[in-house]
Amino acid sequence: MVRELTHDPIFLARACEPATQADFQVARDLLDTLQAHRETCVGMAANMIGVPKRIIAFDCEGTWMVMLNPEIVKQAEAYETEEACLSVLGGPRVTLRYRKIKVRYQTLELQTRLKTFTGWTAQIIQHEIDHCNGVLI
């Protein structure tokens, strides 16, 4: 189900709670909402649809991907870039990102994975994990 986007900076600035099996419908709704906004958005976190859970969905090189409880465990090659966000009103803002990250997360089957991402995909994931941590650009 496509959900309405949240723009409340106080809500978005709160760290999210861990996701559990009970949150699978939230993950599905998040992916549906992201796909509905695919023309202007490449990633979303669950708090962007009003649910303070550690769930992100994003375009991973042409394939939609969902992560539960993502955590960056390693990062390398810092750079500055500009990013915008559907939930944060106003234009793009300068932020620090890393070209290469290693992420620990759970799949929708609750299997723990460790995967390295680079480039644009790494930037998207960092932005969405920031949302989970209550960090707004």
Secondary structure in CASP SS format (residue, H / E / C, confidence):
PFRMAT SS
TARGET T0000
AUTHOR 0000-0000-0000
METHOD secondary structure of the structure
MODEL  1
M C 1.00
V C 1.00
R C 1.00
E C 1.00
L C 1.00
T C 1.00
H C 1.00
D C 1.00
P H 1.00
I H 1.00
F H 1.00
L H 1.00
A C 1.00
R C 1.00
A C 1.00
C C 1.00
E E 1.00
P C 1.00
A C 1.00
T C 1.00
Q H 1.00
A H 1.00
D H 1.00
F H 1.00
Q H 1.00
V H 1.00
A H 1.00
R H 1.00
D H 1.00
L H 1.00
L H 1.00
D H 1.00
T H 1.00
L H 1.00
Q H 1.00
A H 1.00
H C 1.00
R C 1.00
E C 1.00
T C 1.00
C C 1.00
V C 1.00
G E 1.00
M E 1.00
A E 1.00
A H 1.00
N H 1.00
M H 1.00
I H 1.00
G C 1.00
V C 1.00
P C 1.00
K E 1.00
R C 1.00
I E 1.00
I E 1.00
A E 1.00
F E 1.00
D E 1.00
C E 1.00
E C 1.00
G C 1.00
T E 1.00
W E 1.00
M E 1.00
V E 1.00
M E 1.00
L E 1.00
N E 1.00
P E 1.00
E E 1.00
I E 1.00
V E 1.00
K E 1.00
Q E 1.00
A E 1.00
E E 1.00
A E 1.00
Y E 1.00
E E 1.00
T E 1.00
E E 1.00
E E 1.00
A C 1.00
C C 1.00
L C 1.00
S C 1.00
V C 1.00
L C 1.00
G C 1.00
G C 1.00
P C 1.00
R E 1.00
V E 1.00
T E 1.00
L E 1.00
R E 1.00
Y E 1.00
R E 1.00
K E 1.00
I E 1.00
K E 1.00
V E 1.00
R E 1.00
Y E 1.00
Q E 1.00
T C 1.00
L C 1.00
E C 1.00
L C 1.00
Q C 1.00
T E 1.00
R E 1.00
L E 1.00
K E 1.00
T E 1.00
F E 1.00
T E 1.00
G H 1.00
W H 1.00
T H 1.00
A H 1.00
Q H 1.00
I H 1.00
I H 1.00
Q H 1.00
H H 1.00
E H 1.00
I H 1.00
D H 1.00
H H 1.00
C H 1.00
N C 1.00
G C 1.00
V C 1.00
L C 1.00
I C 1.00
END
